[in-house]
Amino acid sequence: MGAYNGGDLLFQFFSFGLIILLIVLTVFLFRSYSQRWKKLDKIEKKLDTIMEQVKKMND
């Protein structure tokens, strides 16, 4: 009664791997979106400075 079948062991590894995969994907997506927002903020700041410079040149 203490022996594992090969199929049971394989199923446990697959289930554990699936849980780990879901955690890794969640962390990856969160980091990806946060990096994208940071890049967009930098671009917005650069555009603001360029627009201010253009406005000064036209005045």
Secondary structure in CASP SS format (residue, H / E / C, confidence):
PFRMAT SS
TARGET T0000
AUTHOR 0000-0000-0000
METHOD secondary structure of the structure
MODEL  1
M C 1.00
G C 1.00
A C 1.00
Y C 1.00
N C 1.00
G H 1.00
G H 1.00
D H 1.00
L H 1.00
L H 1.00
F H 1.00
Q H 1.00
F H 1.00
F H 1.00
S H 1.00
F H 1.00
G H 1.00
L H 1.00
I H 1.00
I H 1.00
L H 1.00
L H 1.00
I H 1.00
V H 1.00
L H 1.00
T H 1.00
V H 1.00
F H 1.00
L H 1.00
F H 1.00
R H 1.00
S H 1.00
Y H 1.00
S H 1.00
Q H 1.00
R H 1.00
W H 1.00
K H 1.00
K H 1.00
L H 1.00
D H 1.00
K H 1.00
I H 1.00
E H 1.00
K H 1.00
K H 1.00
L H 1.00
D H 1.00
T H 1.00
I H 1.00
M H 1.00
E H 1.00
Q H 1.00
V H 1.00
K H 1.00
K H 1.00
M H 1.00
N H 1.00
D C 1.00
END
